[in-house]
Amino acid sequence: MAVQCPHLTYREAGDGASFDGEEFAEPRAFCTVTESFVQPMRADICNARYGLDPETDCEFYVEPEPDSAAASDAEGDDAER
């Protein structure tokens, strides 16, 4: 299970369009996949709270890109078979 979704960030001010660029009292969760602020329950999924998992419980989750070393190793394994 992921500790935190790699697509979740926290912002201290609005985007200008929906929040008039004002600062928030506390940082708010922002999904970089949907390019929008998310509700607290969605942030619970992103942060893998209460047994939730971003990979299986979020319809917007995108697999992180594999690093090039892992991809090279996988290709090498296939070549040997």
C-alpha positions as CSV (number, residue, x, y, z in Angstrom):
1,M,0.0,0.0,0.0
2,A,1.3,3.5,-0.8
3,V,2.0,5.8,2.0
4,Q,0.8,8.8,0.1
5,C,-0.5,9.3,-3.5
6,P,2.3,10.9,-5.5
7,H,-0.3,13.1,-7.1
8,L,-1.4,14.9,-3.9
9,T,0.0,18.2,-2.9
10,Y,-1.1,20.8,-0.4
11,R,-1.5,24.5,-1.4
12,E,-1.8,27.5,0.9
13,A,-3.6,29.7,-1.6
14,G,-6.3,29.4,-4.3
15,D,-5.8,29.2,-8.0
16,G,-7.3,32.6,-8.7
17,A,-10.3,31.2,-10.6
18,S,-12.2,29.4,-7.9
19,F,-10.8,30.9,-4.8
20,D,-9.9,34.5,-5.9
21,G,-6.2,33.8,-5.1
22,E,-6.9,34.2,-1.4
23,E,-4.8,32.4,1.2
24,F,-6.4,29.5,3.2
25,A,-6.4,29.3,7.0
26,E,-4.8,25.8,6.5
27,P,-3.2,24.2,3.4
28,R,-5.8,22.4,1.3
29,A,-5.3,19.1,-0.6
30,F,-4.8,19.5,-4.4
31,C,-4.9,16.6,-6.9
32,T,-2.4,17.1,-9.7
33,V,-4.2,14.5,-11.9
34,T,-7.6,16.3,-11.9
35,E,-6.0,19.8,-11.4
36,S,-8.5,20.6,-8.6
37,F,-8.8,20.9,-4.9
38,V,-10.2,17.7,-3.3
39,Q,-12.5,17.1,-0.4
40,P,-11.1,15.8,2.9
41,M,-12.5,12.3,2.2
42,R,-10.6,12.2,-1.1
43,A,-7.4,13.3,0.8
44,D,-8.0,10.4,3.2
45,I,-7.8,8.0,0.2
46,C,-4.7,9.9,-1.1
47,N,-3.0,9.6,2.3
48,A,-4.0,5.9,2.7
49,R,-5.9,6.5,5.9
50,Y,-8.5,4.1,7.3
51,G,-7.2,1.2,5.2
52,L,-7.8,3.0,1.9
53,D,-5.3,2.6,-0.9
54,P,-4.9,5.2,-3.7
55,E,-4.0,2.5,-6.2
56,T,-7.3,0.6,-5.7
57,D,-9.7,3.1,-4.1
58,C,-9.1,6.2,-6.3
59,E,-10.6,6.4,-9.8
60,F,-8.1,9.1,-10.7
61,Y,-4.9,7.4,-9.6
62,V,-2.2,7.0,-12.3
63,E,0.6,4.6,-11.9
64,P,3.9,6.3,-11.3
65,E,6.4,6.0,-14.2
66,P,8.8,3.2,-13.6
67,D,12.4,4.3,-13.1
68,S,14.7,3.5,-16.0
69,A,16.8,1.0,-14.0
70,A,13.8,-1.2,-13.2
71,A,12.7,-1.0,-16.8
72,S,16.1,-2.0,-18.0
73,D,16.2,-5.0,-15.6
74,A,12.8,-6.1,-16.7
75,E,13.8,-6.0,-20.4
76,G,17.0,-8.0,-19.6
77,D,14.9,-10.7,-17.8
78,D,12.6,-11.1,-20.8
79,A,15.6,-11.4,-23.2
80,E,16.9,-14.3,-21.2
81,R,13.7,-16.3,-21.5
